[in-house]
Amino acid sequence: MAVPTLNDAQLKRAKKLIASNTALKQALDGTGYSVEKSGPWTTSGRGGSPGRLLGAAFVLRLDQPTQLRDVKLPVAHYDRRAKRPQPYQLTVNRISADKVTQIDVLVDLGRGAVASAQPDPDSEGLETSAVKGRERNVQLPEKGR
């Protein structure tokens, strides 16, 4: 079973969507970044079906450690039981953290939008909470799956 890949045009479009994302620009407040890693963002391809390309996944390395104070960023929660075209729930989290050096980003090319932008879970002092009215309503995956 072939793993979906990104072509150059898709990668370029995803990078433009990141650069123009208002929430991410506000959170970084002028801090520059470079792409440390990038690759396809796909569905899991469970049950023998091939994975479907959703978009692009990036690890952004910040030019300097950055403090986030109560910023609102999107997060994608997978809905592993859903049988719908968008296999995730889009929510928004309030995030605070010190000395953030890395942001993990998912870009949904079908929607033309950043679906998730989250600091590295090991960021110092990381605190996250759902924005009221934008809480997760999909089940957490079972352990080991």
Salt bridges, closest charged atoms under 4 A:
GLU36 OE1 - ARG61 NE 2.69
ASP70 OD2 - ARG94 NH1 3.40
ASP79 OD2 - ARG84 NH2 3.17
ASP98 OD1 - ARG69 NH2 2.47
GLU142 OE1 - ARG145 NE 3.79
